[in-house]
Amino acid sequence: MSGRPAGSSVEKAMGARKYIIGGNWKCNGTVADVKALVKTLNECGPIPTNTEVVVGVPFIHIPLVLSTLRSDIEVAAQNCGVNAKAGAYTGEICASQLLDLGVTWVILGHSERREGFEMAGESSDLVAKKVKIAVDAGLKVQFCIGEKKEEREAGITMKVCAEQLEAASKVLSEDDWAKTTIAYEPVWAIGTGLTATPEMAEETHKDIREWMSKNVSEAVASAIRIQYGGSMKGANAEGLLAKPNIDGGLIGGASLKPDFFNIVNAAP
């Protein structure tokens, strides 16, 4: 939308891939809260030129954010429907409606939606269909994958991630992957305060990239950005983002605080 306040940037050397720091506001915020958060983000200073910033906003607040947030932060929805077109889908919002509104990104496959809210969660096949519909409509996608605590303890982290990736690989072309990031979120670390060590996170990110190389293509594997989504905050972001296969973060709680910009500024 036009009329958004201008942002500002500071030069920072580009690495192999541009970092992406995504915020996920989840189901949080009154109108007053969102106005205050937008004011904070607008006053947080320049964004490094080697970093892209996106915030995932509750549906009801998207128009407000699109009209008041600084123009160098993109806006994502936190979900979209599996319906490719508008129609008789009560309660759903389709990708083309989001694009028409001015939204450029959508978060899909988040572990909370895969688990479900006192209803059936989203399967990997359903998530993959949504990703395909979203990119076909013209949206960019932060595609979430990750394992639960018991799965990590059982040593099947990559088996779980591979199953989630495989569903998407069946429906996405190489061009589609270019419009997609992979957000690896160890479910046991979301909102718990627990965080994988930089070494643990790097190991899984490296495994994901190798899976993409073997099962999609070397070119896609080299180019795709893999975000870390397990309780990243200002205090640990620098160590995580220093790792060669960690290309950013998908941030929950910290994205609602000024600390979000400590993460934005933490990329090497």
Backbone as CSV, one residue per row, in Angstrom:
resi,resn,N_x,N_y,N_z,CA_x,CA_y,CA_z,C_x,C_y,C_z
1,MET,0.846,-1.197,0.000,0.000,0.000,0.000,0.881,1.246,0.000
2,SER,0.438,2.294,-0.659,1.205,3.524,-0.705,1.036,4.282,0.601
3,GLY,1.947,5.222,0.828,1.851,6.057,2.002,2.518,5.509,3.235
4,ARG,3.136,4.330,3.118,3.851,3.777,4.267,5.106,4.592,4.525
5,PRO,5.504,4.751,5.781,6.733,5.497,6.054,7.948,4.779,5.483
6,ALA,8.917,5.558,5.050,10.124,4.977,4.479,10.958,4.326,5.572
7,GLY,11.671,3.291,5.185,12.622,2.687,6.093,14.001,3.268,5.866
8,SER,15.010,2.591,6.396,16.392,3.018,6.181,17.284,1.791,6.238
9,SER,18.462,1.897,5.626,19.352,0.741,5.558,20.769,1.122,5.936
10,VAL,21.540,0.095,6.280,22.960,0.260,6.546,23.697,-0.826,5.774
11,GLU,24.773,-0.466,5.126,25.498,-1.400,4.272,26.134,-2.511,5.086
12,LYS,25.931,-3.748,4.647,26.546,-4.909,5.267,26.844,-5.922,4.180
13,ALA,28.017,-6.525,4.214,28.464,-7.403,3.136,27.531,-8.596,2.982
14,MET,27.254,-8.938,1.739,26.370,-10.066,1.422,27.157,-11.368,1.464
15,GLY,26.582,-12.382,2.079,27.193,-13.698,2.096,26.650,-14.556,0.964
16,ALA,26.625,-15.865,1.174,26.158,-16.782,0.133,24.681,-16.565,-0.193
17,ARG,23.900,-16.218,0.827,22.465,-15.995,0.653,22.045,-14.812,1.520
18,LYS,21.028,-14.091,1.091,20.529,-12.971,1.884,19.799,-13.510,3.106
19,TYR,20.123,-13.002,4.276,19.442,-13.444,5.494,17.971,-13.036,5.452
20,ILE,17.129,-13.839,6.071,15.719,-13.484,6.230,15.321,-13.661,7.687
21,ILE,14.872,-12.574,8.271,14.383,-12.595,9.646,12.873,-12.403,9.603
22,GLY,12.155,-13.456,9.935,10.698,-13.416,9.918,10.142,-13.349,11.332
23,GLY,9.198,-12.479,11.540,8.485,-12.429,12.812,7.150,-13.135,12.672
24,ASN,6.728,-13.828,13.700,5.419,-14.471,13.716,4.685,-13.989,14.960
25,TRP,3.749,-13.060,14.738,3.035,-12.473,15.867,1.972,-13.410,16.439
26,LYS,1.703,-14.491,15.741,0.712,-15.488,16.171,-0.627,-14.812,16.471
27,CYS,-1.388,-15.325,17.426,-2.711,-14.766,17.736,-2.558,-13.765,18.876
28,ASN,-1.860,-12.689,18.602,-1.555,-11.694,19.629,-1.887,-10.293,19.148
29,GLY,-2.298,-9.455,20.100,-2.384,-8.034,19.842,-3.777,-7.468,19.646
30,THR,-4.089,-6.444,20.448,-5.250,-5.589,20.191,-4.834,-4.550,19.152
31,VAL,-5.776,-3.776,18.679,-5.437,-2.690,17.754,-4.413,-1.758,18.396
32,ALA,-4.614,-1.439,19.643,-3.673,-0.550,20.336,-2.285,-1.179,20.438
33,ASP,-2.243,-2.477,20.745,-0.963,-3.185,20.824,-0.220,-3.129,19.497
34,VAL,-0.953,-3.361,18.421,-0.327,-3.415,17.096,0.164,-2.028,16.692
35,LYS,-0.607,-1.006,16.981,-0.149,0.360,16.694,1.153,0.657,17.441
36,ALA,1.227,0.213,18.700,2.432,0.449,19.500,3.624,-0.337,18.945
37,LEU,3.381,-1.573,18.520,4.455,-2.398,17.980,4.956,-1.829,16.654
38,VAL,4.049,-1.388,15.805,4.452,-0.771,14.543,5.294,0.470,14.805
39,LYS,4.890,1.272,15.775,5.666,2.475,16.136,7.081,2.083,16.568
40,THR,7.176,1.033,17.374,8.489,0.560,17.821,9.346,0.134,16.638
41,LEU,8.786,-0.667,15.739,9.540,-1.147,14.579,9.949,0.007,13.666
42,ASN,9.070,0.980,13.516,9.380,2.127,12.662,10.532,2.958,13.222
43,GLU,10.743,2.867,14.528,11.778,3.687,15.189,13.042,2.901,15.506
44,CYS,13.136,1.675,15.013,14.247,0.801,15.402,15.526,0.990,14.598
45,GLY,15.540,1.939,13.681,16.776,2.217,12.964,16.933,1.404,11.704
46,PRO,18.105,1.500,11.076,18.303,0.905,9.753,18.352,-0.614,9.762
47,ILE,17.980,-1.188,8.638,18.051,-2.633,8.417,19.282,-2.924,7.567
48,PRO,20.124,-3.886,7.955,21.298,-4.208,7.146,20.905,-4.627,5.732
49,THR,21.711,-4.233,4.753,21.392,-4.523,3.356,21.484,-6.015,3.032
50,ASN,22.112,-6.803,3.920,22.209,-8.248,3.671,21.096,-9.027,4.346
51,THR,20.054,-8.316,4.798,18.981,-8.947,5.572,17.610,-8.488,5.080
52,GLU,16.711,-9.445,4.898,15.311,-9.182,4.552,14.472,-9.399,5.807
53,VAL,13.514,-8.521,6.026,12.691,-8.606,7.238,11.217,-8.704,6.846
54,VAL,10.522,-9.660,7.475,9.101,-9.920,7.204,8.410,-10.135,8.543
55,VAL,7.214,-9.616,8.720,6.449,-9.905,9.941,5.141,-10.589,9.579
56,GLY,4.829,-11.679,10.294,3.604,-12.434,10.100,2.527,-11.909,11.031
57,VAL,1.483,-11.367,10.456,0.494,-10.569,11.180,-0.853,-11.298,11.217
58,PRO,-1.572,-11.261,12.343,-2.933,-11.827,12.355,-3.790,-11.184,11.261
59,PHE,-4.646,-11.985,10.644,-5.461,-11.502,9.526,-6.123,-10.153,9.821
60,ILE,-6.703,-10.036,11.012,-7.502,-8.839,11.296,-6.667,-7.565,11.340
61,HIS,-5.354,-7.695,11.565,-4.504,-6.512,11.682,-3.718,-6.205,10.410
62,ILE,-3.838,-7.050,9.390,-3.036,-6.844,8.181,-3.283,-5.473,7.538
63,PRO,-4.531,-5.016,7.332,-4.718,-3.701,6.696,-4.056,-2.566,7.481
64,LEU,-4.173,-2.590,8.805,-3.545,-1.558,9.634,-2.029,-1.567,9.449
65,VAL,-1.438,-2.763,9.494,0.017,-2.860,9.382,0.479,-2.451,7.985
66,LEU,-0.255,-2.843,6.958,0.121,-2.495,5.588,0.029,-0.991,5.307
67,SER,-0.705,-0.277,6.123,-0.838,1.168,5.896,0.076,1.995,6.798
68,THR,0.693,1.375,7.820,1.459,2.170,8.786,2.890,1.686,9.017
69,LEU,3.205,0.439,8.667,4.541,-0.103,8.928,5.541,0.407,7.893
70,ARG,6.756,0.646,8.320,7.826,1.101,7.427,7.890,0.216,6.175
71,SER,8.231,0.804,5.054,8.102,0.121,3.769,9.173,-0.931,3.525
72,ASP,10.227,-0.958,4.338,11.288,-1.950,4.125,11.083,-3.213,4.969
73,ILE,9.939,-3.353,5.603,9.553,-4.602,6.269,8.328,-5.143,5.541
74,GLU,8.442,-6.343,5.006,7.319,-6.948,4.289,6.329,-7.576,5.268
75,VAL,5.140,-7.811,4.778,4.059,-8.326,5.621,3.632,-9.705,5.125
76,ALA,3.543,-10.633,6.061,3.105,-12.003,5.778,1.797,-12.284,6.497
77,ALA,1.003,-13.163,5.899,-0.099,-13.784,6.635,0.442,-15.042,7.301
78,GLN,-0.283,-15.536,8.285,0.163,-16.708,9.041,-0.462,-18.007,8.515
79,ASN,-1.281,-17.894,7.492,-1.951,-19.064,6.927,-2.690,-18.603,5.681
80,CYS,-3.037,-19.531,4.810,-4.014,-19.255,3.757,-4.736,-20.554,3.443
81,GLY,-5.834,-20.446,2.752,-6.660,-21.612,2.483,-6.053,-22.514,1.418
82,VAL,-6.566,-23.740,1.364,-6.162,-24.668,0.306,-6.974,-24.419,-0.962
83,ASN,-7.971,-23.552,-0.864,-8.781,-23.190,-2.029,-8.016,-22.199,-2.902
84,ALA,-7.897,-22.537,-4.184,-7.140,-21.691,-5.105,-7.893,-20.411,-5.462
85,LYS,-9.215,-20.435,-5.356,-10.011,-19.273,-5.721,-10.999,-18.950,-4.610
86,ALA,-11.521,-17.735,-4.653,-12.559,-17.344,-3.705,-13.819,-18.153,-3.974
87,GLY,-14.658,-18.268,-2.960,-15.896,-19.018,-3.148,-16.501,-19.416,-1.826
88,ALA,-17.240,-20.518,-1.837,-17.985,-20.956,-0.651,-17.077,-21.745,0.293
89,TYR,-16.163,-21.021,0.942,-15.205,-21.627,1.883,-15.257,-20.816,3.176
90,THR,-16.332,-21.008,3.939,-16.575,-20.198,5.122,-15.375,-20.203,6.062
91,GLY,-14.942,-19.013,6.434,-13.846,-18.864,7.381,-12.465,-18.892,6.775
92,GLU,-12.373,-19.204,5.476,-11.065,-19.287,4.825,-10.707,-17.965,4.135
93,ILE,-9.411,-17.757,3.972,-8.911,-16.621,3.203,-7.930,-17.177,2.192
94,CYS,-8.175,-16.923,0.915,-7.337,-17.564,-0.102,-6.143,-16.687,-0.472
95,ALA,-5.165,-17.322,-1.095,-3.907,-16.649,-1.410,-4.123,-15.432,-2.293
96,SER,-5.021,-15.537,-3.270,-5.244,-14.399,-4.169,-5.834,-13.198,-3.435
97,GLN,-6.632,-13.438,-2.396,-7.164,-12.332,-1.588,-6.033,-11.641,-0.817
98,LEU,-5.104,-12.442,-0.292,-3.967,-11.866,0.427,-3.129,-11.003,-0.507
99,LEU,-2.876,-11.518,-1.696,-2.079,-10.779,-2.671,-2.781,-9.482,-3.050
100,ASP,-4.085,-9.540,-3.237,-4.864,-8.356,-3.591,-4.776,-7.284,-2.501
101,LEU,-4.677,-7.737,-1.262,-4.588,-6.815,-0.129,-3.228,-6.127,-0.058
102,GLY,-2.211,-6.756,-0.632,-0.867,-6.195,-0.562,0.108,-7.055,0.208
103,VAL,-0.354,-8.208,0.682,0.515,-9.149,1.386,1.455,-9.801,0.374
104,THR,2.723,-10.008,0.770,3.694,-10.609,-0.149,4.175,-11.984,0.302
105,TRP,3.987,-12.317,1.567,4.464,-13.586,2.128,3.338,-14.279,2.881
106,VAL,3.502,-15.596,3.065,2.624,-16.344,3.961,3.453,-17.412,4.670
107,ILE,3.141,-17.649,5.929,3.759,-18.719,6.711,2.854,-19.942,6.591
108,LEU,3.414,-21.063,6.163,2.612,-22.286,6.017,3.311,-23.471,6.676
109,GLY,2.503,-24.366,7.252,3.048,-25.572,7.861,3.593,-25.378,9.254
110,HIS,3.273,-24.267,9.893,3.774,-24.057,11.260,3.351,-25.220,12.145
111,SER,4.210,-25.607,13.063,3.950,-26.787,13.897,2.644,-26.683,14.670
112,GLU,2.270,-25.461,15.040,1.016,-25.304,15.781,-0.178,-25.658,14.901
113,ARG,-0.077,-25.380,13.610,-1.166,-25.731,12.693,-1.089,-27.211,12.312
114,ARG,0.110,-27.755,12.232,0.225,-29.192,11.985,-0.361,-29.990,13.152
115,GLU,-0.225,-29.455,14.362,-0.749,-30.136,15.547,-2.261,-29.967,15.654
116,GLY,-2.757,-28.770,15.313,-4.195,-28.493,15.387,-4.584,-27.874,16.713
117,PHE,-5.695,-27.164,16.709,-6.200,-26.497,17.912,-7.530,-27.149,18.294
118,GLU,-7.454,-28.228,19.057,-8.633,-29.017,19.422,-9.414,-29.463,18.175
119,MET,-8.670,-29.642,17.097,-9.245,-30.187,15.859,-8.098,-30.834,15.100
120,ALA,-8.427,-31.505,14.029,-7.389,-32.204,13.269,-6.327,-31.226,12.774
121,GLY,-5.075,-31.608,12.927,-3.981,-30.786,12.422,-3.796,-30.965,10.931
122,GLU,-2.945,-30.135,10.349,-2.705,-30.166,8.915,-1.657,-31.224,8.580
123,SER,-1.956,-32.083,7.635,-1.021,-33.121,7.202,0.052,-32.509,6.304
124,SER,1.135,-33.258,6.103,2.194,-32.783,5.211,1.686,-32.593,3.786
125,ASP,0.797,-33.473,3.341,0.246,-33.335,1.985,-0.600,-32.077,1.858
126,LEU,-1.388,-31.776,2.893,-2.204,-30.567,2.863,-1.322,-29.324,2.856
127,VAL,-0.301,-29.323,3.704,0.617,-28.182,3.741,1.261,-27.985,2.369
128,ALA,1.692,-29.077,1.753,2.327,-28.987,0.442,1.377,-28.391,-0.597
129,LYS,0.108,-28.816,-0.578,-0.881,-28.251,-1.497,-1.022,-26.744,-1.287
130,LYS,-1.055,-26.328,-0.013,-1.176,-24.897,0.292,0.024,-24.119,-0.229
131,VAL,1.227,-24.681,-0.048,2.433,-24.002,-0.533,2.348,-23.808,-2.048
132,LYS,1.955,-24.854,-2.757,1.854,-24.773,-4.221,0.822,-23.733,-4.634
133,ILE,-0.325,-23.730,-3.992,-1.369,-22.759,-4.320,-0.884,-21.339,-4.046
134,ALA,-0.175,-21.151,-2.947,0.307,-19.821,-2.577,1.324,-19.296,-3.590
135,VAL,2.310,-20.126,-3.949,3.322,-19.638,-4.893,2.717,-19.442,-6.287
136,ASP,1.760,-20.280,-6.663,1.095,-20.097,-7.958,0.329,-18.769,-7.998
137,ALA,-0.182,-18.354,-6.846,-0.924,-17.093,-6.780,-0.002,-15.876,-6.812
138,GLY,1.283,-16.102,-6.485,2.243,-14.997,-6.488,2.793,-14.636,-5.135
139,LEU,2.439,-15.407,-4.107,2.987,-15.180,-2.772,4.325,-15.899,-2.615
140,LYS,5.147,-15.390,-1.703,6.337,-16.098,-1.252,5.972,-16.816,0.046
141,VAL,6.629,-17.940,0.307,6.210,-18.810,1.416,7.377,-19.111,2.351
142,GLN,7.114,-18.955,3.646,7.991,-19.497,4.672,7.385,-20.847,5.067
143,PHE,8.019,-21.910,4.604,7.506,-23.275,4.710,8.153,-23.949,5.922
144,CYS,7.318,-24.254,6.918,7.824,-24.741,8.199,7.874,-26.262,8.268
145,ILE,8.976,-26.767,8.817,9.123,-28.195,9.086,9.784,-28.344,10.459
146,GLY,9.732,-29.548,11.022,10.442,-29.771,12.279,9.894,-30.932,13.074
147,GLU,10.688,-31.349,14.048,10.384,-32.547,14.826,9.974,-32.205,16.265
148,LYS,9.239,-33.128,16.885,8.861,-33.000,18.288,9.981,-33.538,19.181
149,LYS,9.857,-33.269,20.483,10.896,-33.650,21.437,11.140,-35.162,21.419
150,GLU,10.068,-35.937,21.421,10.227,-37.387,21.466,10.855,-37.920,20.174
151,GLU,10.627,-37.205,19.063,11.226,-37.618,17.797,12.722,-37.325,17.766
152,ARG,13.111,-36.179,18.321,14.552,-35.905,18.422,15.227,-36.923,19.340
153,GLU,14.587,-37.215,20.486,15.172,-38.172,21.433,15.269,-39.569,20.838
154,ALA,14.372,-39.893,19.903,14.397,-41.197,19.240,15.389,-41.238,18.077
155,GLY,16.014,-40.088,17.783,17.004,-40.039,16.726,16.435,-40.005,15.320
156,ILE,15.172,-39.535,15.183,14.539,-39.546,13.853,14.232,-38.132,13.351
157,THR,15.001,-37.148,13.829,14.784,-35.761,13.406,14.724,-35.638,11.893
158,MET,15.730,-36.155,11.210,15.789,-35.966,9.762,14.754,-36.812,9.039
159,LYS,14.375,-37.944,9.608,13.308,-38.757,9.012,12.006,-37.960,8.984
160,VAL,11.722,-37.273,10.086,10.508,-36.460,10.174,10.581,-35.297,9.195
161,CYS,11.711,-34.588,9.187,11.860,-33.444,8.285,11.784,-33.880,6.824
162,ALA,12.391,-35.037,6.507,12.389,-35.522,5.128,10.970,-35.842,4.659
163,GLU,10.154,-36.405,5.552,8.764,-36.712,5.181,8.000,-35.424,4.852
164,GLN,8.259,-34.371,5.629,7.580,-33.098,5.395,8.086,-32.437,4.113
165,LEU,9.388,-32.548,3.865,9.970,-31.989,2.643,9.528,-32.764,1.403
166,GLU,9.426,-34.083,1.537,9.087,-34.917,0.386,7.715,-34.560,-0.162
167,ALA,6.762,-34.300,0.729,5.413,-33.946,0.265,5.467,-32.687,-0.600
168,ALA,6.275,-31.716,-0.180,6.398,-30.485,-0.964,7.157,-30.717,-2.260
169,SER,8.180,-31.572,-2.208,9.001,-31.801,-3.406,8.204,-32.447,-4.533
170,LYS,7.117,-33.124,-4.186,6.283,-33.773,-5.205,5.454,-32.777,-6.009
171,VAL,5.218,-31.590,-5.441,4.319,-30.645,-6.119,4.999,-29.334,-6.519
172,LEU,6.193,-29.073,-6.004,6.866,-27.809,-6.301,7.928,-27.992,-7.384
173,SER,7.960,-27.061,-8.320,9.010,-27.029,-9.330,10.219,-26.286,-8.773
174,GLU,11.326,-26.306,-9.523,12.501,-25.549,-9.079,12.176,-24.055,-8.995
175,ASP,11.382,-23.549,-9.918,10.979,-22.142,-9.860,10.140,-21.859,-8.621
176,ASP,9.302,-22.817,-8.227,8.493,-22.647,-7.016,9.391,-22.556,-5.778
177,TRP,10.406,-23.403,-5.726,11.316,-23.384,-4.562,12.020,-22.036,-4.440
178,ALA,12.227,-21.346,-5.568,12.886,-20.037,-5.532,12.041,-18.991,-4.803
179,LYS,10.745,-19.274,-4.674,9.837,-18.350,-3.971,9.558,-18.827,-2.541
180,THR,10.345,-19.795,-2.078,10.068,-20.454,-0.804,11.313,-20.462,0.070
181,THR,11.128,-20.250,1.358,12.179,-20.534,2.325,11.745,-21.757,3.131
182,ILE,12.692,-22.416,3.750,12.383,-23.504,4.678,12.652,-22.994,6.087
183,ALA,11.650,-23.041,6.923,11.812,-22.637,8.319,11.864,-23.892,9.180
184,TYR,13.067,-24.255,9.610,13.222,-25.429,10.474,12.922,-25.018,11.906
185,GLU,11.879,-25.619,12.468,11.485,-25.293,13.837,11.422,-26.569,14.667
186,PRO,12.439,-26.800,15.498,12.335,-27.920,16.437,11.179,-27.641,17.395
187,VAL,10.134,-28.437,17.305,8.885,-28.131,18.017,9.116,-28.007,19.516
188,TRP,10.050,-28.796,20.043,10.330,-28.776,21.478,10.958,-27.461,21.946
189,ALA,11.407,-26.630,20.996,12.055,-25.371,21.365,11.144,-24.160,21.179
190,ILE,9.937,-24.364,20.657,9.059,-23.230,20.366,8.320,-22.806,21.622
191,GLY,8.578,-21.571,22.040,7.871,-21.015,23.179,8.233,-21.629,24.511
192,THR,9.240,-22.501,24.525,9.623,-23.165,25.768,10.820,-22.500,26.426
193,GLY,11.490,-21.627,25.669,12.734,-21.058,26.159,13.927,-21.945,25.866
194,LEU,13.657,-23.207,25.487,14.739,-24.110,25.091,15.167,-23.762,23.674
195,THR,16.438,-23.859,23.411,16.954,-23.585,22.075,17.990,-24.624,21.730
196,ALA,17.955,-25.102,20.505,19.040,-25.951,20.042,20.331,-25.139,20.075
197,THR,21.424,-25.757,20.434,22.700,-25.052,20.361,22.971,-24.706,18.896
198,PRO,23.811,-23.705,18.644,24.140,-23.406,17.250,24.650,-24.637,16.505
199,GLU,25.388,-25.492,17.194,25.929,-26.689,16.566,24.812,-27.683,16.222
200,MET,23.842,-27.870,17.134,22.705,-28.758,16.861,21.876,-28.238,15.683
201,ALA,21.604,-26.935,15.707,20.797,-26.347,14.642,21.522,-26.447,13.304
202,GLU,22.812,-26.154,13.297,23.594,-26.218,12.065,23.604,-27.631,11.494
203,GLU,23.704,-28.632,12.364,23.724,-30.020,11.895,22.443,-30.355,11.133
204,THR,21.296,-29.960,11.694,20.027,-30.254,11.028,19.867,-29.424,9.758
205,HIS,20.245,-28.146,9.804,20.168,-27.311,8.599,21.029,-27.896,7.484
206,LYS,22.206,-28.379,7.828,23.097,-28.993,6.838,22.451,-30.248,6.255
207,ASP,21.823,-31.050,7.122,21.140,-32.260,6.657,19.988,-31.914,5.715
208,ILE,19.243,-30.842,6.043,18.135,-30.406,5.189,18.664,-29.976,3.819
209,ARG,19.750,-29.218,3.820,20.315,-28.757,2.546,20.805,-29.946,1.713
210,GLU,21.418,-30.928,2.373,21.877,-32.118,1.654,20.700,-32.916,1.093
211,TRP,19.605,-32.989,1.867,18.407,-33.680,1.361,17.880,-32.967,0.118
212,MET,17.850,-31.649,0.165,17.371,-30.877,-0.983,18.272,-31.098,-2.198
213,SER,19.568,-31.188,-1.971,20.503,-31.411,-3.069,20.260,-32.758,-3.739
214,LYS,20.011,-33.786,-2.932,19.829,-35.136,-3.461,18.442,-35.339,-4.065
215,ASN,17.441,-34.671,-3.526,16.060,-34.971,-3.901,15.367,-33.890,-4.726
216,VAL,15.944,-32.700,-4.791,15.381,-31.629,-5.625,16.423,-31.258,-6.685
217,SER,17.436,-30.496,-6.278,18.568,-30.220,-7.168,19.658,-29.513,-6.381
218,GLU,20.876,-29.613,-6.882,21.991,-28.922,-6.228,21.781,-27.409,-6.273
219,ALA,21.229,-26.917,-7.371,21.025,-25.472,-7.514,20.027,-24.954,-6.481
220,VAL,18.913,-25.675,-6.329,17.916,-25.265,-5.335,18.503,-25.353,-3.925
221,ALA,19.214,-26.422,-3.647,19.801,-26.612,-2.321,20.772,-25.491,-1.975
222,SER,21.543,-25.065,-2.952,22.525,-24.013,-2.721,21.864,-22.658,-2.497
223,ALA,20.754,-22.424,-3.186,20.117,-21.105,-3.157,19.103,-20.937,-2.033
224,ILE,18.459,-22.026,-1.618,17.329,-21.879,-0.699,17.792,-21.420,0.678
225,ARG,16.997,-20.532,1.259,17.313,-20.022,2.593,16.597,-20.869,3.647
226,ILE,17.355,-21.283,4.658,16.812,-22.119,5.725,16.855,-21.306,7.022
227,GLN,15.672,-20.988,7.525,15.542,-20.214,8.765,15.514,-21.145,9.967
228,TYR,15.993,-20.651,11.101,15.877,-21.407,12.348,14.716,-20.836,13.152
229,GLY,13.835,-21.715,13.636,12.621,-21.244,14.290,12.389,-21.787,15.678
230,GLY,13.416,-21.853,16.500,13.225,-22.385,17.848,13.715,-21.456,18.934
231,SER,12.894,-20.481,19.321,13.222,-19.545,20.408,14.510,-18.762,20.148
232,MET,14.641,-18.259,18.902,15.743,-17.332,18.622,15.418,-15.985,19.246
233,LYS,16.410,-15.371,19.844,16.262,-14.049,20.443,17.580,-13.311,20.319
234,GLY,17.567,-12.049,20.735,18.767,-11.241,20.592,19.991,-11.860,21.233
235,ALA,19.785,-12.530,22.351,20.908,-13.075,23.116,21.594,-14.244,22.427
236,ASN,20.876,-14.976,21.574,21.508,-16.149,20.938,21.574,-16.060,19.416
237,ALA,21.035,-14.986,18.846,20.935,-14.888,17.387,22.299,-14.852,16.712
238,GLU,23.253,-14.140,17.286,24.546,-13.995,16.625,25.232,-15.345,16.437
239,GLY,25.196,-16.187,17.481,25.824,-17.496,17.387,25.138,-18.391,16.374
240,LEU,23.804,-18.315,16.308,23.062,-19.133,15.342,23.310,-18.659,13.917
241,LEU,23.235,-17.353,13.696,23.339,-16.817,12.336,24.759,-16.878,11.794
242,ALA,25.723,-17.127,12.648,27.111,-17.266,12.189,27.357,-18.594,11.486
243,LYS,26.450,-19.541,11.669,26.637,-20.864,11.072,26.332,-20.816,9.566
244,PRO,27.088,-21.563,8.756,26.990,-21.410,7.300,25.662,-21.825,6.687
245,ASN,24.906,-22.707,7.348,23.642,-23.165,6.772,22.414,-22.562,7.442
246,ILE,22.618,-21.618,8.347,21.497,-20.936,9.003,21.375,-19.551,8.380
247,ASP,20.290,-19.342,7.647,20.133,-18.145,6.820,19.134,-17.150,7.386
248,GLY,18.778,-17.320,8.643,17.821,-16.393,9.233,17.034,-17.067,10.337
249,GLY,15.924,-16.458,10.702,15.102,-17.002,11.775,13.631,-16.760,11.514
250,LEU,12.801,-17.578,12.134,11.364,-17.333,12.211,11.076,-17.155,13.687
251,ILE,10.770,-15.933,14.069,10.799,-15.518,15.467,9.380,-15.380,16.009
252,GLY,9.101,-16.018,17.123,7.795,-15.908,17.765,7.765,-14.789,18.794
253,GLY,7.921,-15.149,20.063,7.765,-14.186,21.156,8.607,-12.931,21.020
254,ALA,9.858,-13.079,20.606,10.748,-11.920,20.518,10.329,-10.948,19.423
255,SER,9.490,-11.399,18.473,9.074,-10.491,17.401,8.055,-9.459,17.886
256,LEU,7.550,-9.652,19.094,6.593,-8.711,19.672,7.272,-7.672,20.553
257,LYS,8.602,-7.683,20.561,9.381,-6.816,21.450,10.469,-6.096,20.658
258,PRO,11.023,-5.018,21.235,12.142,-4.345,20.563,13.328,-5.273,20.316
259,ASP,13.434,-6.351,21.085,14.525,-7.315,20.902,14.554,-7.886,19.486
260,PHE,13.433,-7.816,18.773,13.381,-8.312,17.400,14.485,-7.681,16.555
261,PHE,14.726,-6.388,16.761,15.745,-5.724,15.952,17.159,-6.079,16.374
262,ASN,17.337,-6.595,17.578,18.652,-7.154,17.937,18.948,-8.378,17.084
263,ILE,17.901,-9.132,16.744,18.066,-10.284,15.849,18.336,-9.811,14.428
264,VAL,17.571,-8.824,13.981,17.768,-8.262,12.640,19.212,-7.811,12.445
265,ASN,19.791,-7.239,13.483,21.149,-6.694,13.387,22.238,-7.720,13.720
266,ALA,21.847,-8.964,14.000,22.827,-9.965,14.458,23.498,-10.713,13.335
267,ALA,22.991,-10.611,12.115,23.603,-11.350,11.004,25.031,-10.865,10.779
268,PRO,25.949,-11.769,10.478,27.352,-11.371,10.274,27.529,-10.370,9.140
